Amino acid sequence: MIRGLAGLALLTAMAGPALALSCLPHDIARTYAEADQAEEAYVIVRGVLVFDQTALPVADMDRQHETPPNTAIPAQLTGQALTRDGFTLPFDQPITLNAQCFGPWCAGARSGIEYLGFLEQTGEGYGLTVTPCGGFGFPEPSEKTLERVQSCFRGGPCAPETFH
C-alpha cells in the first residue's frame, strides 16, 4: 500500500525455457496501482542509482536452472522522494537492488543514471526490485512519466496507457 511518500508495482509474465518471455508494457500508472494495493509500504524516489554492475546476474542458457531468482546488490540512491508538492524531500540512502531472473531472462540495470524507483520500506531499509519486464524501476524517466506518477500520487488521473 502506498504510505506516506509513495507507490510500487510489478506485472510480469513467466515463460518456460522453450518459450519467449512475454511482458506487459512497463507503465507507471499500472505500477502505481499495484503499489497502492500492496500490503507493503513504498516510497517513490527520483534519483541517481549507483551500484556495481558486474554484480548483476547473467543466465547461462545451458545451466539456467542454476540462476538464482533474486540477486541482492548493495546500491546507493541519491535524489528526491515524492511528496504532495512534487519531488521535494531529499533522499540519499543505501538501498538493496534486487535483480530478478525468470528462467533464462534476467533484469538489467545501469549504474550512474537517473531512476524513478518504487522502493519497498523494510526493517533493514529500502529495496528496489527490477525484473526482466521492468519491475519497480524506471530508468531515465521522461517528463511525461514523472507528471503521471505525481498525478497518481495526488489522486488525479491515473489510468494505465492502452497499447494496441
KAHURA-V567936 format. One record per pair of residues at least 24 apart in sequence whose ideal C-beta (glycine too) atoms are under 7 Angstrom apart, sorted by the first residue. I is the first residue (numbers start at 1). J is the second residue. D is the distance in whole Angstrom. If there is no record, write none. Layout:
{{I:J:D} {I:J:D}}
This chain:
{{1:36:6} {1:37:7} {1:38:6} {1:39:6} {1:41:7} {2:35:5} {2:36:5} {2:42:6} {3:41:4} {5:43:4} {5:44:6} {5:81:5} {5:82:6} {5:83:6} {5:89:7} {6:42:5} {6:43:4} {6:44:3} {6:81:7} {6:82:6} {6:118:6} {7:32:5} {7:35:3} {7:36:5} {7:42:5} {7:44:6} {7:118:6} {7:152:7} {7:153:7} {8:34:6} {8:35:3} {8:38:6} {8:42:4} {8:118:3} {8:120:7} {8:136:5} {9:33:6} {9:34:3} {9:35:5} {9:118:7} {9:136:7} {10:34:6} {10:129:7} {10:131:7} {10:135:6} {10:136:6} {12:102:7} {12:131:5} {12:133:4} {14:102:5} {15:103:7} {16:103:7} {17:64:6} {17:103:5} {17:104:6} {21:102:6} {21:105:5} {21:132:6} {23:133:3} {25:163:5} {26:133:7} {26:134:3} {27:160:5} {27:161:5} {28:138:6} {28:145:5} {28:148:5} {28:149:5} {29:148:6} {29:152:6} {29:158:5} {29:159:6} {29:160:4} {30:160:4} {31:118:6} {31:136:7} {32:149:6} {32:152:4} {32:158:6} {35:118:5} {40:120:5} {41:121:4} {42:118:5} {42:119:6} {42:120:6} {42:121:7} {43:81:5} {43:119:5} {43:121:6} {43:126:7} {44:81:7} {44:82:4} {44:118:6} {44:149:6} {44:153:7} {45:77:6} {45:79:6} {45:81:5} {45:91:5} {45:117:5} {45:119:6} {46:79:5} {46:80:6} {46:87:5} {46:114:7} {46:116:5} {46:141:7} {46:146:7} {47:77:5} {47:78:5} {47:79:2} {47:80:7} {47:91:6} {47:114:7} {47:115:7} {48:78:5} {48:79:6} {48:112:7} {48:113:7} {48:114:6} {49:75:6} {49:77:5} {49:111:7} {49:113:7} {49:115:5} {50:75:6} {50:76:5} {50:111:5} {50:112:6} {51:75:4} {51:97:5} {51:111:5} {53:110:7} {53:111:5} {56:99:5} {56:108:7} {56:109:6} {57:99:6} {57:101:5} {57:106:5} {58:106:6} {59:101:6} {59:104:4} {59:105:7} {59:106:5} {61:104:5} {64:103:6} {64:104:4} {67:101:5} {67:106:7} {68:101:7} {69:100:6} {69:101:6} {70:98:6} {70:100:6} {71:99:5} {72:96:5} {72:98:6} {73:97:4} {73:99:6} {77:117:6} {82:149:7} {82:150:7} {82:153:6} {84:154:6} {86:150:6} {93:125:7} {93:126:6} {94:125:7} {95:119:6} {95:125:6} {95:126:4} {95:127:6} {95:128:6} {96:125:7} {96:127:5} {97:128:5} {97:130:7} {98:127:6} {98:128:7} {98:129:4} {99:130:6} {100:129:6} {100:130:7} {100:131:5} {100:135:7} {102:131:7} {102:132:6} {105:132:4} {106:132:6} {107:131:5} {107:132:5} {107:135:6} {109:137:7} {110:139:6} {113:139:6} {113:140:6} {114:140:6} {114:141:7} {115:139:6} {116:141:4} {116:145:6} {116:146:7} {116:149:7}}
